[in-house]
Amino acid sequence: MATVELRFSALPEHVRTARLVAAAVARRSGVDEAVLDEVRLAVGEACSRAVGLHQLSGVTAPVKVSLIEEEKQFSIEVGDEAPHAVPGARGSGGAEPEAETEEDEMGLAVISGLVDDVEVSTGEHGGLIRMTWPTTPVTTPLA
């Protein structure tokens, strides 16, 4: 299992770099060429969401992206350190919960539309979006 990890400051201009790296690693891992645009868009959406949450919450920690190549699948994990509302808990100040929820729902809806296998986990210390695509073995032509 090979893993590439990225960490970048929560600035919108770094999202493009994350998208390009994710697409390159996905291609090398054996993700179907027809799906690479979906990988780029999903990673861009997940990273933009994490950047927005960091900026909204005033978090200075970097956004974390892990690109994980496994035997028959390729996964991308985008993590943020922004506090998320815990279901059933009442907020006490901080970011506007309604604004955060609407933005979260929109971003997650876009990601869910692009990726069949998505897992989202959130808590008071951050969140993680894990997206997974099937791979086919990459064959290198003999010279």
MIDOPA-413939 format. One line per 8 residues: number of its first residue (from 1); for each residue x, y, z of C-alpha. Coordinates in pm, 1 decimal. Layout:
N
NUM) X,Y,Z | ...
REM end
This chain:
143
1) 0.0,0.0,0.0 | 150.4,330.8,-112.9 | 39.3,663.3,31.5 | 106.3,1020.1,-76.5 | 25.6,1290.1,177.5 | -29.6,1659.1,113.1 | -71.8,1936.9,365.1 | -149.5,2286.5,253.3
9) -243.5,2618.5,408.4 | -618.9,2675.0,403.8 | -607.9,2907.9,104.1 | -821.4,2864.8,-209.5 | -521.6,2897.3,-441.7 | -378.8,2567.4,-311.3 | -688.1,2364.9,-405.5 | -581.9,2352.1,-772.0
17) -248.2,2196.2,-677.2 | -423.9,1929.9,-469.6 | -652.8,1850.3,-765.8 | -357.9,1811.5,-1004.7 | -159.6,1590.0,-767.0 | -465.7,1374.2,-693.7 | -533.8,1320.2,-1064.3 | -170.7,1230.0,-1134.2
25) -153.2,979.4,-847.6 | -494.8,834.2,-940.1 | -379.4,780.5,-1298.6 | -59.8,609.7,-1181.5 | -263.7,393.5,-942.0 | -480.7,253.6,-1220.7 | -799.5,458.9,-1190.4 | -983.7,447.9,-1524.5
33) -905.5,747.1,-1749.3 | -1279.2,810.4,-1794.1 | -1312.5,873.1,-1419.0 | -1017.5,1111.7,-1372.8 | -1231.1,1423.0,-1427.5 | -1460.4,1304.3,-1148.6 | -1156.9,1250.6,-923.5 | -1035.7,1605.2,-995.1
41) -1375.8,1759.2,-934.2 | -1443.4,1560.5,-616.5 | -1103.2,1643.3,-468.4 | -1147.8,2007.9,-562.1 | -1487.0,2018.8,-392.6 | -1365.4,1838.8,-78.0 | -1057.8,2062.5,-49.5 | -1258.5,2379.5,-113.9
49) -1501.5,2272.0,156.5 | -1216.4,2209.0,403.0 | -1056.3,2546.1,319.1 | -1390.6,2721.2,371.6 | -1447.8,2547.6,705.2 | -1097.9,2639.3,824.1 | -1143.9,3002.0,724.8 | -1493.3,3020.6,874.9
57) -1370.8,2874.7,1205.0 | -1040.6,3061.9,1216.4 | -838.4,2739.3,1214.0 | -475.9,2793.4,1108.6 | -382.8,2424.5,1079.6 | -323.7,2291.2,727.9 | -577.1,2093.9,526.5 | -464.8,1730.2,496.6
65) -501.9,1514.9,186.5 | -399.3,1147.7,175.6 | -386.8,960.4,-155.2 | -391.6,587.9,-77.7 | -317.2,317.6,-333.7 | -442.6,-23.5,-223.6 | -460.5,-356.5,-405.9 | -785.9,-304.3,-597.9
73) -883.9,49.0,-504.4 | -761.4,405.3,-478.7 | -879.0,627.1,-193.5 | -847.9,994.8,-119.2 | -899.5,1131.7,230.3 | -947.4,1504.9,282.7 | -930.5,1609.6,645.3 | -1003.2,1936.5,816.6
81) -954.0,2046.1,1176.1 | -1256.3,2275.1,1192.2 | -1498.4,2200.0,1474.7 | -1820.3,2047.7,1341.7 | -2152.2,2041.1,1519.5 | -2198.3,1709.3,1691.4 | -2549.8,1573.9,1631.4 | -2769.5,1634.6,1935.0
89) -2529.4,1887.8,2089.1 | -2622.1,2252.9,2122.4 | -2377.2,2508.9,1984.8 | -2238.4,2782.6,2204.8 | -2110.0,3056.4,1978.2 | -1850.8,3018.5,1706.4 | -1947.8,2994.4,1340.3 | -2305.3,3030.9,1221.8
97) -2432.7,2672.4,1237.8 | -2696.1,2728.7,967.8 | -2446.4,2875.6,721.3 | -2201.2,2594.8,789.8 | -2471.9,2332.1,746.1 | -2593.8,2472.8,412.9 | -2239.1,2491.7,277.0 | -2161.1,2141.7,404.8
105) -2476.0,1995.8,252.7 | -2411.5,2153.8,-87.4 | -2048.9,2041.3,-100.3 | -2130.6,1691.3,18.2 | -2414.2,1663.6,-234.9 | -2173.9,1748.4,-518.3 | -1917.5,1496.4,-392.9 | -2183.6,1225.5,-353.3
113) -2294.6,1289.5,-710.3 | -1940.0,1241.0,-838.3 | -1822.6,946.6,-626.2 | -2008.7,620.9,-563.5 | -1813.0,524.9,-250.3 | -1797.1,817.3,-3.3 | -1763.3,811.8,375.5 | -1798.7,1129.8,580.9
121) -1711.1,1155.7,947.6 | -1723.1,1471.3,1157.4 | -1673.3,1567.8,1515.9 | -1581.5,1854.0,1736.5 | -1211.2,1820.8,1639.7 | -1253.2,1806.3,1262.4 | -1388.8,1605.1,976.7 | -1277.6,1355.7,714.8
129) -1412.0,1274.4,370.4 | -1293.1,942.1,226.3 | -1360.1,880.4,-142.6 | -1276.8,548.6,-309.5 | -1255.0,435.3,-672.2 | -1181.4,89.6,-816.5 | -852.3,37.3,-999.3 | -725.7,-190.3,-1269.3
137) -364.9,-308.9,-1275.5 | -137.6,-72.6,-1463.8 | 71.6,-248.1,-1722.4 | 387.4,-89.1,-1850.2 | 475.8,-159.3,-2212.4 | 795.2,-355.0,-2271.2 | 1060.8,-174.9,-2468.2
REM end
